[in-house]
């Protein structure tokens, strides 16, 4: 059965032939032979392959055969597939290609001309010629021909551009059983293949799960984010593998591997999980080629309007014939021409040509602004936009952030902010700033998240990573550690250090737990030279980090201090640490579960960063609001920080209020509930009467904006959908 996992095999069926029986033969069929044959039933639809699954009695996407893999099973694929298994999977999955069809001009012309509007236009021009409207018919013919030619040219040009972008065929190194490595074309890859990633980086031709080493990846093709992302090895547990849940361990097709680092075994290995149109890039191309049909009210109203004009034209035509032409004894041929001509007046045949010319003109204006439009007809719908959602960091504010300072602790009390982190005394807070990041050096430059880069640079410490061609122990900094480490962070030169803190030891990073938006934190395991024990340093959202710390280590004025900086528009991150037991080997560090590392922490303090608003943000927001388009901010930062930025860019006017919406899901003995709190009363003061009402009828009379986090928004969508238009 094809559902056998992970090596799906084609189903086995018997071959039966129908023949003409003898006169004395009572059977309808005669079995010629009973031989097992490998038969595979499938079809292709919109580039996707659908295979017949006997157990489900249905055709299913071939990607369903990849579902159900556990992380441990993926790690077993490091040995690679033999030729027989690879051949069987190749027959099932097909080639690893994303083929974008490019229609010929003749086919595009036929499809466009068969449009009802163009057919109506052709009939109208024939009518005008019969009525001696030669000049008008010639003008409409020229305009229609010109607009049709431009439309066909732009459509084919965009299809060709998309095909060139989607087409990819590179050479990859594939591992086979016994340690053999072959160089094959990426078109021959199948799920289950173990590939070796080049250290210098490359464009990935498939979706793959990272098994060993680390990769710095540019995912701007898929996400639009220019910030490189650090990918770490997939944990070898029994959990089911999911590309979205294990996004930090998954390499997606079409993304650029900037740098690959090998630590254990000297190789960076990944196992192919999806190919062709089943990949993330394939989904993107498929959504462009075959967008889901969207029912726009604009289109429905347009059709109703045309039908209304047609009914109006028919009524006028019949009235004209009955009351004007027939009593005047006009010839029948002339009556028919005049009646049809009336229809062309009410429903203008030149409308498609005029709209096409306008769309092409608008498309050229967008092109001059660096905006590529893949669906020109959607330009007309842009005039109906009434809401625009903005990200904060990098969109409304500058791309990078600057370290404003660090708020340390002493005996569970906050000290004054230190604007120069390099002046901090040697200790856990300084070590956390120097090591808790996903930065990697590349050709003399640091690459990674701008927040991480600024944080590391503020300490003055330097990051060093061992290159693949260098053996362990060749670098003096790495020699001080009695085990393999991912990277070494060295203190500044002695002449740049204060006198009381000279001769500081370097720090070795054993393991990184990458940042996760669902967990709202990242962490690292660090060792000092000569010490058997290791330490964990954590950085993340203040509320999340505080919830993981021991209560006695969190200052009582934690919330007040956090509010003090967030209301001023600063981005605040919390830092914490934990002393671990003895970690003897690098492999032992890789086996530590994340949950046990990130619990029972000691709170260290705040990292305060300043994000400057872009100068063009406020004018653009005002332009949108003047056009009656509502701007909305969608960000993962603290709501108080977001509120400050919203006021700075005039998304929220000074005279307007902000209401925090907190929604709680239903429990065992209580229904879902909503709570409205004015931002001015969010510190616990008594809020105005009536803000607790579910229907919002007693909200303040002045114009207010709502602010809510992701969890509350999900509850509102599920249990208070009637309030969504107001939110």
N, C-alpha and C positions, 0 to 999 in steps of 0.2 A: 504494500500500500504506500501511497505517496506520503501518508501521515507518519510513517516510521521516522524516528527522530534520533540523532540529527542527520543521519544519512538517508534521505528519502529515496525510495526506489520506485520505478514505474510499476503499475499494477500488472498482474499476469492474467491473461484471458485465453480461452480455447478458440481455435480456428474452426469454423463450421462452413460447409459449402452446400448449396442447394442444387440437385441434379434431377434429370428426368428419369423416373423409376421404370422398371420393367412392368409388363402387363400384369404379371402375377405378384408384383410387389405392392404391399399394402401401406408402406411407410411413405411419408411425404419427403423426408430428408434422409440422406445417407451420410454418416460421419466418415470423411475420408481419412483424417488423421487427428490425433489428440496430442498436440505439441504445445508446450508452454512458450509463449512469445512475449517479449516486452512491448507493451502498447502504452502509449502516452497520449492522452486526449487533452488538447489545450486549444485556446484561441487567443488572439491579440486584439485588444480594444484600447484605443487611445494610447498606444505604446506599452500598455501593461499586459503581462501574460497571465491568463487565467487557466488553471489546471483542474481537471476533474478529480475530486476526492470521493472515493468509493464509500468511505465511512459516513460522510456528510451527504452523499447523493446530490452533489451540487458542484458547480464550477466556482472556485475561489481564487482570489489573488495569490500568486505564487509566494508572496511575502508571508502568508500564514504559516508556511513551513518553517519559517525562522522563529516563530513565537514559541515560547516555552523553554528556551535555553536558559540554564542557570549560569551564574558567574563561574562556578567550578567547572562546568562542562566546557565553557569557552577557554579556560586555562588549559584543559586537556588537549585543545587543538594546536598547541605549540609544536607538536610533532609533525603536523602537516597532513595533507591528504595524499594517498597513493594515486597512481594514474587511473586505476579502475574506478575508484570512488569519485575522483575528479571528473572523469568522463560521464559517469552517471548523473552527477549534479549538473554538468554542463548541458545535458539534454533537457533537464527539467527547467533550469533557470534561464537558459539561453545566454547569448553573449552579453557582456557587461558594457552596453552601449546605450546612449541616450540619443536616439535618432529623431531629429526634428524635421518633419516633412515640409518641403518648400513647394507650393503649388505653382504650376506654370501660369504664364500670363493668360493663356487660352482658357484654362479652368477658372481662374479668378474672374475673367471677363464674363464667362457664362453664369457663374454664381451671382455676380453683381447685376448683370442685365436681367436675370430672372427675378430680381427684386420687384415686388408689385408696383412700387412707385416708378421705377424705370420703365416697366411695361406700359404703365399709364402714360408716361411721358412720350414713349414712341407712338402710341395710338393718338395722342394729342397732336404731335407733329404731323402725322398723316392727315388728320382732320384739318389742320391749318393749311396744309398744301392744297387739299381739295377745295378749301374756301378762299384760295388765292392769298393767304397770309404768308407769302414767301419769305419776306425779310424777317418777320418775327420768328417763324419756324427755323430759319437759318441761324438766327442769333441763339435761340434755345439749343439748337443742335450743336453749335460750336461750344457754348458754355458747358453743356452736358458732356461732350466728348473730352473737353479739357479737364473738367473735374473728375471724370471717370478715369482718365489716364493718370492723373496725379494720384488718385486713390489707389489704383492698382500698383503703381510704382512704389508708393510708400508702404503698402501692405507687404509686397514681396521683399522690399528692402529690409523691413523689420524682421520678416521670417528668416531671411538669410543671416542677418546679424545674430538672431537667437540661435540658429543652427551652429554658427561658428563658435558661439559662446558655450553651447552645450556639448559640442563634439570634443572628445578627449581620448587619446590613445597614447599611453606612455609605457615604458618598460619598467617592470617591477621585479624584485627578487622574491621568489616564492620558495618556502621550505617544503621539502618532501621527507617522508620517513627515512630514518637513518642519517639525518643531518645534511643530506644533499640539498643544495640550493640551485634553483634554475632561474634564468632571466626570461620572462615571458611577457607577452603583451597584456596590458590591463584589460583588454576585451575578453581574455580567457579566464578572468577571476570568477570564482563562485563562492558563495557563503561557506565558511569552514576553512578556506585557504589561510595559511599563516604567512604573512608577508613581513619582510625586513625593511624598515624605514631608513632612508639615507640620513646621515647625521647633518648634512648640509641643507636638508629640507627639500620639499617637493610639493606639488599639487596632488592631493589625494584623489584617486579615481573611483573610490567606493566608500561606503560606510564601514568602519572597522572599530573594534574595541581594543584599546591599548592594553597590552599584557605586561610589558616591561619597559622601563625607562620613562622619561618625561619628554613632552613635546610642547613647544611654544607655537600656538596656532593663530593665524589670522582668519577669523570667521566673518569678515565684512561682507562676503558674497551672500551669505545666508541671513545674517542678523543686521547688517548695516553698521555694526559697531566696529570702529577702527582700532579699538584697544585689543592687543593680543591676549589670548587666553592660555593659561597653563593647563595642560592635560596630564593627569597622573594615572598610574596603572589601575586597572579594574581590580577591586578586592576579590579574593578567591573565596567567596562564601557560597552558601546554598541558596541565596536569594535569586529570584527570577531576574534575568537581564532585561532592562527597558532602556532604550536609547535616551528618552527624556529624563528619567530618574537618574540615570548614570551618564548624564551629559558631560560631566567633567572628566569622564573616562572614555568618551566616544569621539572618534575622529570622523568628521562628516565629509562626504564627497564634495569636491570642488573647493574645499578650504585649503589655504596655503600653510604648510608646515614650515615655519620660519627656522626652527632649530629643534633637533632631536638629541637627547642626551641618554647615553647608556650607562647603567651603574652596576647591575647584577648580570653576569654572563657576557658583558660587553656588547650586547645587541639591543636594539629597539624593535620589539616585535608587536604585531597587532594581528588580530584575526578578523577576516572579512565577515561582516554580518548581513549586508545587503548590497545588491548590485542593480545597475540599470535604473529604470524608472522607480524602483522601490526605495532608492536612496533619498536623502534629504534634498540633494540637488535635483533629482528626478521629480520629486513632489513639487519643487518650485517651478521647474520647466513645465510640468503638466498643468499646474494652476494657471500658467500664462497661456498655454496652447488651448486648453479646454476649461475655461473658467466656469464655475458653477452658475447656472441661470439664476439671475436675481430679478425678482418682481418689483420693479420701481413704479411707484404711484405716478411718476412723471410720464412714463410710457403709457400706462393705462389711460390717463387723462388725455394724452395726445391722440390715442386711438378713438376715444369717445368723441373728441372734438372733430376728427375727420369724419366719423360716422354721422355726427350731427350736421356737418356741412353737406355730406352726401344726401341726407334726408331733405335738407333745405333745398339743395339743388334739384332733387327729383320733384319736390312740391312746386317749386318755381317753374320748372320745365313743363310740367303737366298743366299748370295754370296758364302759362304763356301760350301753349299749343291750343288749349280749349277756348280761351277768351280773345286771343289776338290773331294767331296765324290762321286757324280754320275759318273764322268768319271772313277773313280777307282773301280766302281761296289761294293761299300760297302753295306752290308745288310741294309734293310730299318730300322730294329730295332736299329741298331747301329747309323744310321743317325739321328734318332729321339733323341736318348740319347745324342749324341754329340751336336745337335742343341740346346736342352734344357740346356745342361751343359754350353754352351756359354752364355746363358742368366744369369745363376747364377754367372758367372764370372763378367759380366758387372754390374749387379745389385746385390751386395753382400747380401745374406740372413742373414748373421751374423750382419748386421748393427743395427737392433733393439736391439739385445742383447748387443752389444757393447755400444750403447747409454744409455741403461738402467743401465748397470754397471757403466758407467761414471756419470750418474745422481745420482745414489745412493751414490757413493763416494763423489760427491760434496755436497750432502745433509748431509752426516755425518760430513763433514768439517764445514758446516754452523751450524750444531747442536752443535759442540764443541765451536763455538763462541756465543752460546746463541740465534741463529736465527732459528725460527721455520718456515718451509716451508710447506704450505698447498697444493701447486700445483707443484710437482716435475718437470713436463714437462716444466714449465716456466723457469727453471734454464738455459736451453739451450739458451733462449732468452736474458738472462742477458748479454751475450757476445755482444749483439747488442746495448746495452745502450750507448747513446751518450750525455745524459744530466741528471744531478742530481740536485734537488732543496733542499736547506737547509733552515731550520728555523734559526733565529739568537740566541735569548735568550734560553739558556739551551741546544743548539745544537752546535753552533760554540763558544758560550761564556759560562761561568759558569752559573749554575742554579740560584744562588742567586745574588742579587745586594747589594752593599754597598752605604750608604748615603754619598756622597761627601761633600754636604753642602746645604745651603739654601740662595737664593739671595733675600733679603727683599727689600721693597720700603719705601721711605720717600719723601712725596710731589711729587709723580709721577716720582721719579728718583731712579734708582737702586743703592743700597748700596753695599759695598764689600761683598763677599760671607762669610757666617757664617758656619764654618765647624762643629760646635757643636750646633745642633738645640735646645738642652736643655738650652742653654744660651740665647735664644731669650726672649725678654720681654713678659710678659703676654699680650695677645692680639689676634687678629683674625688669624694671621699667625700661631702662636703656637697652637691655638685651632683647626685650619684646619688640621695641621699635626697630632694632637692627636686623631681626631675623624673621618676624612674622609677616612674610610677604611671599609673592610668587614672581619675583623679579629674576631675570636671567640676563647675563651679559652676552651681547652679540656684536662682534666686530668692533669692540671698544665702546659700545653704547649699551645702556640698560634698556631692556624691553619688558613691558608688562603693564599693569594697571597704573595710570598716572598717580593715583593715591599711594600705591606701594612705592613707586619710584621717589616721590617727594618725601615720603616718610623715611626711607633709607638714606637719601641724600642729606636730610636734616641732621642725622646723627654723625655724619662724617666718616662712617665706617665704609669699608670697601668689600664688594662681593667677588669671590673667586670660585670658578667651577673648573673641574678637571676635564680637559679635552680628551677625546677618545684615543688620540694617538699617544697620549702621555700615560705612562704606567703609574700605578699607585705608588706613592712614596717619592716621586721625583720632585714634587713641589714641596718646599720647606713648610708651608702652612699645613699641607695635608699630612706631612710626616709626623706632626705632633699628636695625631689621633691614632689610636691603636686599632682602628676599624675603618671600614669604608664609610664615607659620608657623601651626601649629595652636593654640598657646597660648603665653603668656609667664608665666614664674615670676619674680616680683619679690622682691628681698631685703627684710628688715624695714625699717621706717623708721630713719633714721640715729640717732635718739635711742635706739633699742632695740638698736643694734649696738655691739660693743666698739670702742674708739677705734682699734685697729690694723686694723680691717676695715671701716671706713666707705667709702662710695662704691663699693660692689660693683655690678657690672653685672648686669642681668637675663639670664635664660636663655630662649632660644626653642626650643620643642619642634617639631621638623619632622615626626616620624613616630612612631607607636607600633606595636610588635609585641605584640599582646595576650597575656596569660598563657594558657598551654595546659597542661592537666593531663598530657598525654602528654610535652610538652617540659619541664615543671616549671620554667618561667622566663618572664619577659617582658623587653622591652627598649625603649629609646627612642633616637631620634636628636636631638641637641641642638647648638645653635650659640650662640656668644657674639656680641654686636654687633660688627661690623667685621671679624670673622674669616672667612676663606674656607673653612677646614676645619671639619669637624663631629666630634662625639664620640658614641660609643655607650655607654650605661649599662645594665647588666643586673642584674636581681634575681631570685633563685630559690632552689631547694633547694641547700643547701651542696655536697653531693656532685656535683650536676649542674653547678653553676657552676664548681667547682674543676676538673672534667674538661675544661671549655672554656678554661681559663686556661693561659697558658704556665707550665710547671713551675717555672721559676726565680722566679716571682712568688708561688707558694703557700708559706706558711711550713711548715717541717718538722713543727711541732707542731699542724698543722691538725686532725687527728682528735682529739687530746687536748683541745684547746680546745672543739671542737664537743661532745664528750661531756660536758665539764664543765658546760655550760649545759643540754643536753638532759636529762641525768639529774636536774636540778633542776626539770624541768617547763617550761622556757622554750621558746618557739618561736623558732627561729633561721633567719634568711635570710642568704644570702651576697650580696655586692655586688661588681661588677667593672666595668671600663671598657675602652674601646679608642679610639684616635685614628684617625679616618678621613681620607681624602683630601679634596680640594676638592669641596664640594657647592654648585654655583652656583645652582640653582633648586629650588623646592619640588617640581616634577614629577620632577626628577632624584632626589630623596630617596625618592620613591614607587617608583622603579624598582630600588632596591637590594635584592638578595635577602637574606633573613633569615639563611641559612646563612653567608654571607660576613661579615655584620655580627657574628654571635655566634660568632666563632672567634678564637683568638690573643689572648685577653683578659688584662688585668692585674688580679690579685686586689686588692680594696680593703679588705675586712674583713667583719665580721658585724653584722647588725641583730638585737638580742635583744629579744623581746617577751614580755610576761607575760600569761597567760590564766588568769583566776581561775575556780575550780571553783564551780558553782552550789550553793547551800546545800542544795537538795532532791535533788541527785544521789545522794549516799550513802544517804539513807533509802530512795529508790526502788529502788536496786540491792539493798539488803538485803531489801526486801520481795519482790522478784522471786526472789532466791536462797532465801528462806524458803519460797516457793511452789514450789520445785524447778524454776524457770525459769532457764536459763543466759543471762547477759548477755554480749554480745560487742561489742567496739569496732571500728568500721570508720572509718579516718581516713587522710588523705593526709599527715599530719605524720610527723616522725621517730619511729622506733619507741621510742627512749629517752624522748622526750617523752610518747608515748602510754602507755608503761609507768608513768611517774610519775603521770599522770592516773588510770590504772587503779587504782593503789594508793591514791590520794587519795580516790576515790569508793568504795573497798572492793570493786571488781570483782575485785581481786587482794588477798587477805588478807596481812598481814605474814608469816605462817608459810608462805605458798605461794611457790613459785618460778616463774620465767619462763624459757622456753627459746626462743632465737632459731632459727628453722628457715630454712635457706638451701638452695634447690633449684636445681640447674643442669640445663638441657636436654641431651639427648644430642648429642654431637658426631660428627665423622667416625670417630673411633676409640675412643670411650668412651660408655658408656650414661649415662642420666640418673642423677644422684646427689643424695643428701640429706645435709645436715650439721646436726647438733643441737649448739648451744652454749648453755650456761647463761649467763644475763645477767650473772652475777657474773664470768664468764670471757670476756666478749666483747671484752676489750682485747688478746687474743692470748695470755693465759696458758694453761697446759696445762689442758684440760678433763677432767672425770672420764672414766674408762674406760667405754666402752660407748655413749657418746652418738652415735657414728657409725653405729650399727646401723640398717639400713633399716627393719626391722619395729618398731623402738622398744621391743623387749622388755627392753633393759637400761637404760631410762631410770630416773632416781632414784626410789626408792620413795615419796617424799613427793609430795603433789599438786602438779602443775605446770600452768602455762598456756603455750600456744604463741603466739609472735608471728612473723609473716612478712609480707613485702611483697607487692605485687600480682604481680610477676613470679614469685616463688617459689610463690605460691598457684596461678598458672596451670599451672606445671610439676607441682605436686602433683595438680591436677585431671586432667591429661592422662596422667601416668605413675605416680602413686602414689595412685590413687583409693581403695585399701583403707585409707589413712590418714585420709581425709576425716572419718569419724565422730569420730576422736580430735582432729582439728584444730578 
